[in-house]
């Protein structure tokens, strides 16, 4: 639950920042006739929609298990994260490329360029605040890992999405600012159109990377190596267990399922064996709070 709280804070901060930025960019795009600015405004509105979907996914993932979904709804957050990647690809990336190509042949030139520059600089400041807030929440859950290692191994798709969006937004704003400045300096609006195309290509790359990342979680992925090793060591340290034959873990949103096949210490009767298994399961849940399901199979061989 604490991990979800960090995610909610990051999503909320990103939503508020993007909503303000999107409205400001749209007004500036109309005033300046800038294709790069229009691409950025659509990018920001797409990000707002994305954060709304992530909120929905987090809420849906908290629903309790039922007979139809005995392992709960935790993986809903992965589904909605995947949808976010698709929206970023279509509404953000492809539309920006289209807008840039259209402006190449039909650009009317930039107007009120000072407005565009001021809006872009202010937007960069707001996006930097959003990125800082996201990194602050991530720092609480990455346990000393490098940011890149956490990004590659994290099972919290919503935080991965917000971080990717914030970084893409800052890079996109930088491209837009450079494009506008070049258009002003040279008097050639082609740079503004090129900026829009560049922003679109950037968003397509980020969305494809996100889609691949979330796909692994969506189809079923184990817990990260650190948690897996912790589970294994905990079971091996139990006096009731003689040997582990097999250990399977599945990340189901914020919850974890563990399946264990192990050789148990010899007991006098079946009731004692059951008590030993229950003790192992309880120890796992107490040590790792995200474990919700434990399936323990005693056996004599693999």
N, C-alpha and C positions, 0 to 999 in steps of 0.2 A: 504493500500500500504506500510506503514511503517513496518507493521508486516512481509510482504513479503520480504522487504529489509533486515531485520534481518535474515530471513531464508536463503536468497541468500548468505549472508556473511558467515554464519555457514557452509553451504554446500560447498562453494568454498574453505574455509580453510581446511575442512575435505578431500576434493578431492585432493588438492595439497599435503597434508601430506600423504595420503594413497598411492598416485601414487609413490612418492619417496620411501616410506617404502616397497611397493610391489616389486619394481624392486630390491632394496637392499636385501630383504629377499630371493628372487628367486635365486640370485647369491650365497648368503650364503648357501642356501639349497643344491644347486648343489655341492658346494665346500665341505660342511661338511657331506653330506649324512644324514642330520637330518630329520626325519619324522615330528617332531614337528615344525621345521622351514618351511618345505614344507607346512604343514597345515596352518601356519601363513601367508605364502606368498599368498596362494589361498584365504584365508580370506581377505587379503588386496586388492587383485584384485577384489573380489566380492564387497567389499565396494566401490571401484572406480566405478564399474558398477552401484551400487546403487545410488551413488551421481549423476551420469549422469541421471538416471531415475527421480530422485527428481527434478533436473533442468528442465527436460522435463515436468514433472507434473506441476510445478509452471508456466511455460510458457503457457501450455495449459489451465490452470485455469483462465488466464487473458483474454481469448477470450470472445468477447461480446455476449450477448444473441441473439438468432435468432428464427424464427418461429418454427424450429425443436427442439430447446432447449431454451424455453422461460425463464428459470431460470438460464441460463448461464452454464458455464463449470467448476465452482468452485470445484465441487467434484472430478474432474480429479486427483487432488493431492492426494486424498484418495485412488483412484484406484492404482496409481503408488506406493504409500507407501505400499499398500498391496502386490504388486508385489515384492517390495524390501524385505519384510518379507519372501516371498517364496524363493527368491534367497538366502537370508541369511541361510534359512533352508536347501536348497538343495546343492548349490555350496559351502557354507561355512561349515555348520554343518555336513551333511551326508558324504561329501567327506572327511572331516577331520577324521571322525570316520573310514571310509573305509581305509584311508591311515594308520591310527594307527594300525588297525587290520592286514593289510597287512605287516606292519613292524614288528609285533610281531614274525612272523614266518620267515621273510626274511630280517632281519636287518643286514647290513654289518658292523655295528659299526660306531661311529662318527669319523670324520676327521677334522683337523683344528678347534678344539673346541673354541679356542680364538676368531676366526672370528665370530662364532655363538653368543658368549656372547656379543661381541662388538656391533654387529648388533641389537641384542635384546634390549640392553640398550639404544642405539641411537633411536631405534624405540619407546621405551617407552617414551623417552623425546619428540619426535615429536608428539606422540599421546596425551601426556599430554598438549602440546601446543594447539592441535586441540580441546581437551576437554575444556580447559580454554576459548578458543575463543567461543565455543558453549555456555558455561555457562554465558559468558559475554553478549551474545545476548539474552539469555533467561531471564537474570536479567532485561532487559529493558521491557519485556512484562509480567512478572509474578506479578508485582505490589505488592511486599512485601509478597507474599505467600511463604510458604516453598516450596522447590524444589519438594518434594514428592507429595504435594497437587497439585502443578502445573502439574506435570507429569500425575497424575490420571485424572485431569479435563481438561487439555489443548485440544483445538480443532485444534492446529497447528501440524498436523501429521508429517510434514517434520522435524520440530525441535525435536519432540519426537524420530523420527527414527535416526537422527544424534546423539542425546545424547545417545541413546541405543547402537548404533554402537561404539561410542567412549569408553563407559564404557566397553562393551564387548571386544573391542580391547585391552584395558589396562589389563583386567583380563586374556585374552588369552595370551598376551605377558608374563605376570607373570607366568602363568602355563608353558609356553614354556621354560622360563629361569630356573625355578625350575627343570623341566624335564632334561634339558641339564646338569645342575650342578650335579644332582643326578647321571646321566649316567657317568659323568667324575669321580665323587668321588667313585663310586662303580665299575666302569668298566663294568657295565651291561647296554646294550642299550635298555633293556626292558622299562626303565623309560622314554626314549625318545618316544617310541611308545605309552606308557600310556599317555604321555603329549598330543600327537596328538588326542587321543581318548577323553581326558578331554576337550580339546579345542572344539572338535566337539559337545560334549554334551552341553557345555556352549552355543554355538551358536544356537543349536536347541531350548534350553530353551528360549533364548532371542527372537528368531524369532517367536516362538509360542505366547509369551507374546505380541509381537508387532502385530501379526495377529489379536489377540482378541481385542486389543485396537483399531486398525484401522477399524475392522469390524463394530463396533458401528457407526463410522462416515460414513462409506461407505453406510450403509443401511438407514441412516437418523437419526441424533441426534440433540437434542435441543442445544441452546447456554449454556454456563456454568451458574451456579447458580447466580454468581455475576452479570453478564450481564442481565440475566432474571429478577432478582429483580430490577435492575436499570430501565429496560424497564417498568416493572409494576408500580413502584413508579412514574415514569415520566408521564405515562398515567393517573394515579390516581390523580396526582397533577394538571392536566389540568382543567381549569374552564369549559371547554365545555363538560367534561365527568362526569356523575353522578355515574356510577357503571360499573365495568368490570365483564362480565359474563365468558369470556374465553379468554385465551392468549396462542397462539401457536408460538413457534420459531423453526426454522430449520437452522442449520449451513451448509452452502453450500460453503465449502472451506473458502476463506477469506471473503466472503459475508454472510449476514444474511437475512432471510426472516421472517417477522412478520405478524401474522394474529390475529386480535383483534375482539371480539364480545362484544359490550358495550352498555349500556343505556346512551344516550346523553341527555344533558339538553334540556328542551323544547325550541323550537324556533318558530318564527312567520311564517316562510315559509321554503320551501324545499331548497331554495338557501342558506339560512343562515346555515342550517344543513350541507350542502355540504361544505361551507366555514369553518365551525367548524372542520369537519373531516380533511380537507386539512391542517388546522393549526396544528392539532395533528400529522399528518404524517410528516409535515415539521419539527416540534419540535423534533421528534424522530430521524430523519436523521441528524439534526444539532448536537444533543447531542451524538449520537453514529454513527460515520462515516461509520462503516462496514454495517449498515443497507441499503440494496439496494431495497428491495421490502417490501411494507406495504399494507396489505389488511384489510380494516376497515369495519366491518359490524355493523350498528346501529340496535338495537332491543329493545323490551320492556321486554323480559324475556329470560332466558337461553333455 
